[in-house]
Amino acid sequence: MVKDIFMESNIEEKIFVLYNFSKEEKVLFLQEFQSLKYDTKTAVILALVAGFVGGQFFYLGRYVAGILCLIFSFTFIPMFIGFIHAFMLPKTVKTMNKKNAEEIAMRIIMRRKNQKKQKSSAASAPAQQVIIREIVKIPCPYCSTLVENTSSNCPNCGGVTR
């Protein structure tokens, strides 16, 4: 029974099947998801051991609740909250992990759509000719302002450059 509490369904595989990820997208998803994934065992242990100061709340990123537990730690109320919360944490962690996985998947799907748009617009656009023009500037003999060598008069003083 204790083992069942710590078991999580494989969210990653469900996301892969649901959104039909390529190998590259799977690797990208797993890299990002592993950095954001919460561990159920860690959360439950923190609730039981450090629940009196809100350790589980800090771990899950709920800083306001953690600070409130710290403030009221002298009343032992957070200790009871931590004990009760330990039994509710597996479902909470699973929900938070699922939410994080869906957000990551949406970012990958948006990236895929943007790449398709770029490919289709690049394929449909005619080839553009790029003309590079080199401009040589020479100093004006009267005011030393740099003037294009094709110009006959200085735009600054009006002097003849040739």
Steps between C-alpha positions, in 0.01 A plus 500: 500500500783741582657416164174599326516845658839565343416358156436752226359423160740572218392850398779524244380204292142630500622838371715334230207297370250785528709754307690258272845634590803431284822370656645852521183632661504214752857582600415869529191419709686264733783747560262776599258276692774339712607844620142591602371162623415467870574176683216356708730331750692820564180699551353246744823470699526879521139520620566245774846619607495872428124560488510709816691770306325443164779310328263332255355836396844645425588188298182534292555871438215617721707757682214695664368185670857410603557843654168478687607163641829655608322789671259272685747218570500581874130402518560144371206549259731467196621166639145364486449654157823332381386162633158526331653645186736201472203278412368744238837574339520209252193626317618862525845416360349293219270790407787751506720272287217450251449877476873557445511225235205649312658847505828363363312302233311813394827692462641220285183489286518878451867470401403226250228722348740795473758283325237379250396860430860602443561208266183566299570873472861435399389249238233728352708818498694565181875504520619848583800653339733671743704785363797613700625846417828619630515873567835672504519833678770760457569809713386838367807715428334803664321374818634139534147352510484150351321512165410215263751478217218517241381839625636815333420745784535475880155487671644686801685800349405477130863485388604314184640158589655415157 
